[in-house]
């Protein structure tokens, strides 16, 4: 996991001018969407339910000052059971 995180950090640093508006996209079980929303509590979260309502697609835009801020948010969201980061 550490290698993947470091690889992602290097890619972010190579292509990003800080600060940047970063877009997170997740698919999460509908009953757990509030857990993700709490992680991004000061940011607007756009929701789109799946056809059967079992899952929700979440899109969040966050002004990030560093790759570390983005990675920290991903690590927090990975604690939510069943989450898929796009």
C-alpha distances in whole Angstrom, upper triangle without the diagonal:
4,5,5,6,9,10,11,12,14,15,17,18,20,22,22,25,25,26,25,25,22,22,19,20,19,21,21,24,27,27,24,25,26,23,21,24,24,21,23,26,28,27,29,27,29,29,30,30,30,33,33,32,29,26,26,25,24,24,24,25,24,25,22,23,20,16,15,17,16,12,14,15,13,11,14,15,12,14,17,17,18,17,16,15,17
4,5,5,6,9,10,10,12,14,15,16,18,20,21,24,23,24,24,25,22,22,20,22,21,23,24,26,29,30,26,27,28,24,23,26,25,22,23,27,28,27,30,28,30,31,32,33,32,36,36,34,32,29,29,27,26,26,25,25,24,24,21,21,18,15,13,16,15,11,13,15,13,11,15,16,14,16,19,20,21,19,19,17,19
4,5,5,6,9,10,11,12,14,15,16,19,20,23,23,24,24,25,22,23,21,22,22,24,25,28,31,32,28,28,30,27,25,28,28,24,25,29,30,29,31,29,31,31,32,33,33,36,37,35,33,30,30,28,27,26,26,26,24,25,22,22,19,15,15,18,16,13,15,17,15,14,18,19,16,19,22,22,22,21,19,18,19
4,5,5,6,9,10,11,12,14,15,17,18,21,21,23,22,22,19,19,17,18,18,21,22,25,28,29,25,25,27,24,22,25,25,22,23,26,28,26,28,26,28,28,29,30,29,33,33,32,30,27,26,24,23,23,22,23,22,23,20,21,17,14,14,16,14,11,14,15,12,12,16,16,14,17,19,20,20,18,16,14,15
4,5,5,6,9,10,11,12,14,16,16,19,19,20,19,20,17,18,16,18,18,20,21,24,27,28,24,24,25,22,20,23,23,19,20,24,25,23,25,24,26,27,28,29,29,33,34,32,30,26,26,23,22,21,20,20,19,20,17,17,14,10,10,12,11,7,10,12,10,9,13,14,13,16,18,20,20,17,16,14,15
4,5,5,6,9,10,11,12,15,15,18,18,19,19,21,18,19,18,20,21,24,25,28,31,32,28,28,29,26,23,26,26,22,23,26,27,26,28,27,29,30,31,33,33,36,37,35,33,30,29,27,25,24,23,22,21,21,17,17,14,10,10,13,12,10,12,15,13,13,16,18,16,19,22,23,24,21,20,17,18
4,5,5,6,9,10,11,13,14,17,18,20,19,20,18,19,18,19,20,23,25,28,31,32,29,28,29,27,24,27,27,24,24,27,28,26,28,27,28,29,30,32,32,35,36,35,33,29,28,26,25,23,23,22,21,21,18,18,15,11,12,15,13,11,14,16,14,15,18,19,17,21,23,24,24,21,19,16,17
4,5,5,6,9,10,11,12,15,16,17,16,17,14,15,14,16,17,20,22,25,28,29,26,25,26,24,21,23,24,20,20,24,24,23,24,23,25,26,27,29,29,32,33,32,30,27,25,22,21,20,19,18,17,18,15,16,12,9,10,12,10,8,12,13,11,12,16,16,15,19,20,22,21,19,17,13,14
4,5,5,6,9,10,10,13,13,15,14,16,14,15,15,18,19,22,24,27,30,31,27,26,27,25,22,24,24,20,20,24,23,22,24,24,26,27,29,31,31,35,36,34,32,29,27,25,23,21,19,18,17,16,13,13,9,6,7,10,9,7,11,13,12,13,16,17,17,20,22,24,24,21,19,16,16
4,5,5,6,9,10,13,14,16,16,18,16,18,18,20,22,25,27,31,33,34,31,30,31,28,25,27,28,24,24,27,27,25,27,27,28,30,31,33,34,37,38,37,35,32,30,27,25,23,22,21,19,19,15,15,11,8,11,14,12,11,15,17,15,16,20,20,20,23,25,27,27,24,22,19,19
4,5,5,6,8,12,13,15,14,16,14,15,16,18,20,23,25,29,31,33,30,28,30,28,24,26,27,24,23,26,26,24,26,25,26,28,29,31,31,34,36,35,33,30,28,25,23,21,20,19,18,18,15,15,12,9,12,14,12,12,15,17,15,17,20,20,20,23,25,26,26,23,20,17,16
4,5,6,6,9,10,12,11,12,10,13,13,16,19,22,24,28,30,31,28,26,27,26,22,23,24,21,20,23,23,21,22,22,24,26,27,29,30,33,35,33,32,29,26,23,21,19,17,16,15,14,11,12,9,6,9,11,9,10,13,14,13,15,18,18,19,22,23,26,25,22,20,16,15
4,6,6,8,9,11,11,14,13,16,17,20,22,26,28,31,33,34,31,29,30,28,25,26,27,23,22,25,24,23,25,25,27,29,30,33,34,37,39,37,36,32,30,27,25,22,20,18,16,15,12,11,8,7,10,12,11,12,15,16,16,18,20,21,22,25,26,29,28,25,23,20,19
4,6,9,11,14,13,16,15,17,19,21,24,27,29,33,35,37,33,32,33,31,28,29,30,26,25,28,27,25,27,27,28,30,32,34,35,38,40,38,37,34,31,28,26,24,22,20,19,18,15,14,12,10,14,16,14,15,18,19,19,21,23,24,24,27,29,31,30,27,25,21,20
4,7,10,12,11,13,12,14,16,19,22,25,28,32,33,35,32,30,31,30,26,27,29,25,24,27,26,23,25,25,26,28,29,32,32,35,38,36,35,32,29,26,24,21,20,18,17,16,14,14,12,11,14,16,14,15,18,19,18,21,23,23,24,27,28,30,29,26,24,20,18
4,6,8,7,10,10,13,15,18,21,25,27,31,32,34,31,28,29,28,25,25,26,23,21,24,23,20,22,23,24,26,28,31,32,35,37,35,35,31,28,25,23,20,18,15,14,12,10,10,9,9,12,13,12,14,17,17,17,20,22,22,23,26,27,30,29,25,23,20,18
4,6,6,10,11,14,17,20,24,27,29,33,34,36,33,30,31,30,26,26,27,24,22,24,22,21,22,23,25,28,30,33,34,37,40,38,37,33,31,27,25,21,19,16,14,12,10,9,9,10,14,14,13,16,18,19,19,22,24,24,26,28,29,32,32,28,26,23,22
3,5,9,10,14,16,20,23,27,29,32,33,34,31,29,29,28,24,24,25,22,19,22,20,18,20,22,24,27,29,32,34,37,39,37,36,33,30,27,24,21,18,15,12,9,7,5,6,9,11,11,12,14,16,16,18,20,21,22,24,27,28,31,31,27,26,22,22
4,7,9,13,15,19,22,26,27,31,32,33,30,27,27,26,23,22,23,20,17,19,17,16,18,20,22,25,28,31,33,36,38,35,35,32,28,25,22,19,16,13,10,7,5,4,7,10,12,11,11,15,16,16,18,20,21,21,24,26,27,30,30,27,25,22,22
4,6,10,13,16,19,23,25,29,29,31,28,25,25,24,21,20,22,19,16,19,16,14,16,17,19,22,24,28,29,33,35,33,32,29,26,22,19,16,13,10,8,6,5,7,8,10,13,11,10,14,15,15,16,19,20,20,22,25,25,28,28,24,23,19,18
4,7,10,13,17,20,22,26,26,28,25,22,22,22,18,18,19,17,14,16,14,11,12,14,15,19,21,24,26,29,31,29,29,26,22,19,16,13,10,6,6,4,6,9,11,12,14,12,10,14,15,14,15,18,19,18,21,23,23,26,26,22,21,17,16
4,7,10,13,17,19,23,23,25,22,20,20,20,16,16,18,15,12,15,14,11,12,13,14,17,19,22,24,27,29,27,27,23,20,17,14,10,8,6,5,6,7,10,10,10,12,10,8,11,13,11,12,15,16,15,18,20,20,23,22,19,17,14,13
4,7,10,14,16,20,20,22,20,17,18,18,14,14,16,14,12,15,14,11,11,10,11,14,15,18,20,23,25,23,23,19,16,13,10,7,6,4,6,9,10,13,14,13,15,13,10,12,14,12,12,15,16,14,16,19,18,21,20,16,14,11,10
4,7,10,13,16,17,19,16,14,15,15,11,12,14,12,10,14,14,11,11,10,11,12,14,16,18,21,23,21,20,16,14,10,8,6,5,6,8,11,11,15,15,13,14,12,9,11,12,9,9,12,13,11,13,16,15,17,16,12,11,8,8
4,7,10,14,15,17,15,12,15,14,11,12,15,13,12,15,16,13,12,10,10,10,11,13,14,18,19,17,17,13,11,7,6,5,7,9,11,15,15,19,18,16,18,16,12,14,15,12,10,14,14,11,13,16,14,16,14,10,9,6,5
4,6,10,11,14,12,10,12,12,9,11,14,13,12,15,17,14,14,11,11,10,10,12,12,16,17,15,14,10,8,6,5,7,9,12,14,17,18,21,20,18,19,17,14,14,15,12,10,13,13,9,10,13,11,12,10,7,5,5,6
4,7,9,12,10,9,12,12,10,12,15,15,15,17,20,17,16,12,12,10,9,9,9,13,14,12,10,7,6,4,6,9,12,15,17,21,21,25,24,22,22,21,17,18,18,15,13,15,15,11,12,14,11,11,8,6,5,7,8
4,6,8,7,6,10,10,8,11,13,13,14,16,19,17,17,13,13,10,11,10,10,14,13,11,9,6,5,7,8,11,13,17,19,22,23,26,25,23,23,21,18,18,18,15,13,15,14,10,11,12,8,8,6,5,6,9,11
4,6,5,7,10,10,10,13,15,15,17,18,21,20,19,15,15,12,12,10,10,13,11,9,6,4,6,9,11,14,16,20,22,26,26,30,29,27,26,24,22,22,21,18,17,18,16,13,13,13,9,8,6,7,9,12,14
4,5,5,8,10,11,12,14,16,16,17,20,19,17,14,13,10,10,8,9,12,10,7,6,5,5,9,10,14,16,20,22,26,27,30,30,28,28,26,23,24,23,20,19,20,18,14,16,15,12,11,10,10,12,15,16
4,6,7,9,11,12,13,15,17,17,20,20,19,16,16,13,14,11,13,15,13,10,8,8,9,12,13,17,18,22,23,27,28,31,31,29,28,26,24,24,23,20,19,20,17,15,16,14,11,10,10,11,14,17,19
4,5,5,7,9,10,12,13,14,18,17,17,14,15,12,14,12,14,17,16,12,10,9,9,11,11,15,16,19,20,24,24,28,27,26,25,22,21,21,19,16,16,16,14,11,12,11,7,8,9,9,12,14,17
4,5,5,6,9,10,11,12,15,14,13,10,11,9,11,10,12,16,15,12,11,9,7,9,8,11,12,16,17,21,22,25,25,24,23,21,19,20,18,15,15,16,14,11,13,12,9,11,11,9,12,13,15
4,5,5,6,9,10,10,13,13,13,10,12,11,13,13,16,19,18,15,14,12,11,12,10,13,13,16,17,21,22,25,25,25,23,20,19,20,18,15,16,17,13,11,14,13,10,12,13,12,15,16,18
4,5,5,7,9,10,13,14,14,12,14,13,16,16,18,21,20,17,15,13,12,13,12,14,14,17,17,20,21,24,23,22,21,18,17,17,15,12,13,13,10,8,11,9,7,10,12,10,14,14,17
4,5,5,7,9,12,11,12,9,12,11,14,14,17,20,20,17,16,13,11,11,9,11,10,13,13,17,17,21,21,19,18,16,14,15,13,10,10,12,9,6,9,9,7,10,11,9,11,11,14
4,5,5,6,9,8,9,7,10,10,13,14,17,21,21,17,17,14,12,12,9,10,9,12,12,16,17,20,21,20,20,16,15,17,15,11,13,14,11,10,13,13,11,14,15,12,14,14,16
4,5,5,8,10,11,10,13,14,17,18,21,24,24,20,19,17,15,15,12,14,12,14,14,17,17,20,21,21,19,16,16,17,14,11,13,14,10,10,13,12,11,15,16,14,17,16,19
4,6,9,9,11,11,14,15,18,19,21,25,25,22,21,18,16,15,12,13,11,13,12,14,14,17,17,17,15,12,12,13,10,7,10,10,7,7,11,11,10,14,16,13,15,14,17
4,6,5,8,8,11,13,16,18,21,25,25,22,21,18,15,14,11,11,8,9,8,11,12,15,16,16,15,12,11,13,11,8,11,13,10,9,13,14,13,17,18,15,16,14,16
4,6,8,9,12,14,18,19,22,26,26,23,23,20,17,17,13,13,10,12,11,13,15,17,19,19,18,15,15,17,14,11,14,16,13,12,16,16,15,19,20,17,19,18,20
4,7,9,13,15,19,21,25,28,29,25,25,23,19,18,15,14,10,11,9,11,13,15,17,19,18,14,15,17,15,13,16,18,15,15,19,19,18,22,23,20,21,20,21
4,6,10,13,16,19,22,25,27,23,24,21,17,16,12,10,7,7,7,9,12,15,17,18,18,14,13,16,15,12,15,17,15,14,18,19,18,21,22,19,19,17,18
4,7,10,13,16,19,23,24,21,22,19,15,14,10,8,6,7,8,11,14,18,20,20,20,17,16,19,18,15,16,19,17,16,19,20,19,22,22,19,19,17,18
4,6,10,13,16,19,20,17,18,15,11,10,6,6,5,8,10,13,16,19,21,20,21,17,16,18,18,14,15,18,16,14,17,18,16,19,18,15,16,14,15
4,7,10,13,16,18,15,17,14,10,8,6,5,6,9,12,16,18,22,23,23,23,20,18,20,20,17,17,20,19,16,19,20,18,20,19,16,16,15,15
4,6,10,13,14,11,13,10,6,6,5,7,9,12,15,19,21,25,26,25,25,22,20,22,22,18,18,21,19,16,18,20,17,18,17,14,14,14,14
4,7,9,11,9,11,9,6,5,7,9,12,15,18,22,24,28,28,27,28,25,22,24,24,20,20,23,21,18,20,21,18,19,17,15,14,15,14
4,7,8,5,8,6,4,6,9,12,15,18,21,25,27,30,31,29,30,27,24,26,26,22,21,23,22,18,20,21,17,17,15,14,14,16,16
4,5,5,6,5,6,7,11,14,17,20,24,27,29,32,32,30,31,29,26,27,27,24,22,24,23,20,20,22,18,17,15,14,14,16,15
4,6,8,8,9,11,14,17,21,24,27,31,32,36,36,34,35,33,30,30,31,27,26,28,27,23,24,25,22,21,18,17,17,19,18
4,6,8,10,12,16,19,22,26,29,32,34,37,37,35,36,34,31,31,31,28,26,28,27,23,24,24,21,19,17,17,17,20,20
4,6,7,10,13,17,20,23,26,30,31,35,35,33,33,31,28,29,29,25,24,26,24,21,21,22,18,17,15,15,16,18,19
4,7,10,13,17,20,23,26,30,31,34,34,32,32,30,27,27,27,24,22,24,22,19,19,19,15,14,12,13,14,17,18
4,7,10,13,16,20,22,26,27,31,30,28,28,26,23,24,24,20,19,20,19,16,16,17,13,12,10,10,10,13,14
4,6,10,13,16,19,23,24,28,28,26,26,24,21,22,22,18,17,19,18,14,16,17,13,13,11,10,11,12,13
4,7,10,14,16,20,21,25,25,23,24,22,19,20,20,17,15,18,17,14,15,17,14,15,12,10,9,10,10
4,7,10,13,17,18,22,22,21,21,19,16,17,18,14,13,16,15,12,14,16,13,15,13,10,10,10,10
4,7,10,14,15,19,20,18,20,17,14,16,17,13,13,17,16,13,15,18,16,18,16,13,12,10,10
4,6,10,12,16,17,16,17,14,12,14,15,11,12,15,14,12,15,17,16,19,18,14,14,12,12
4,7,9,13,14,14,16,13,11,14,15,12,13,17,16,15,18,20,19,22,21,18,17,14,14
4,6,10,11,12,13,10,9,12,12,10,12,15,15,14,17,19,19,22,22,19,18,15,15
4,7,9,11,12,9,9,13,14,12,14,17,17,17,20,22,22,26,26,22,21,18,18
4,6,7,9,6,7,10,11,10,13,15,15,16,19,21,22,25,25,22,21,18,18
4,7,8,7,9,12,12,13,15,17,17,19,21,23,24,28,28,25,24,21,21
4,5,6,7,9,10,12,13,15,16,18,19,21,23,26,27,23,23,19,20
4,5,5,6,9,10,11,12,14,16,17,19,21,24,24,21,20,16,17
4,5,5,6,9,10,10,12,14,15,17,20,23,23,20,20,17,18
4,6,5,6,9,10,11,13,15,16,18,21,22,19,19,16,17
4,5,5,6,9,10,11,13,15,16,19,20,16,16,13,14
4,5,5,6,9,10,11,13,15,18,19,15,15,12,14
4,5,5,6,9,10,12,14,17,18,16,16,14,16
4,5,5,6,9,10,12,15,16,13,14,11,14
4,5,5,6,9,10,13,14,11,11,8,11
4,6,5,7,10,12,14,11,12,11,14
4,6,6,8,11,13,11,13,12,15
4,5,6,9,10,7,9,9,12
4,5,7,9,7,8,8,12
4,6,9,8,11,12,16
4,6,6,9,11,15
4,6,9,12,15
4,7,10,13
4,7,10
4,6
4
